[in-house]
Amino acid sequence: MELTAFDQHCFRRAVDLAEQAEGAGNLPIGAVISLDGIIIAEGRNAIWRPEPDPNRHAEVEALRALPAHHRTSARRMTLYTTLEPCLMCLGDILLHRIGRVLYGAADFYGGASRVFGHMPAYFEQEVARTQWFGPADAQHCDPLFARVMVLLEQNGEGWE
């Protein structure tokens, strides 16, 4: 898949957010949501700081930041994230009915695409309605994922 100039702009912003998350003591993961060529929401990982909260993934933070008046346009939205979403984020994305997801780096450790074809019917229907592309920006996002894995191992949350 060829990224448009706007897709590249969105990934640059997601990478900036990932670097901000890392600078704040969290995993370097960032996400933005666009609608009609405008970024309308963004989020960055905040699972460790300011206080431990395993729900504060970048994608969830971006979905929480969506302006309420845009929610009926979700099928026209694109979510860009530096890392393949996990199962929790996949469920949230599908429940919000986001129309397109682009992730920068594949996540062989916790990425949700491995469950496609093995979910309850509602979620399979929703994933079939969602355009799902990735890894779409490995050049910029793979180094972030490498740092995620190092940080997880340092915090006792990596490979067992």
Number of C-alpha atoms within 10 A of each C-alpha: 7 7 12 9 9 13 18 15 13 25 27 19 20 30 26 18 24 27 20 18 23 21 11 15 16 23 28 30 30 33 32 29 27 21 16 10 12 11 17 16 19 26 26 30 29 25 18 15 14 10 8 11 11 10 14 19 24 30 33 21 21 23 23 15 15 18 10 8 7 12 15 10 13 19 16 15 22 24 27 30 34 36 33 29 26 18 15 14 21 21 16 17 23 19 13 15 20 24 20 21 21 25 24 26 25 22 20 10 11 13 18 18 18 12 11 12 12 9 11 9 10 11 17 16 12 17 24 13 15 18 13 17 14 18 19 26 21 17 11 15 26 18 12 24 22 13 15 19 17 15 18 14 13 10 9 10 11 13 8 5
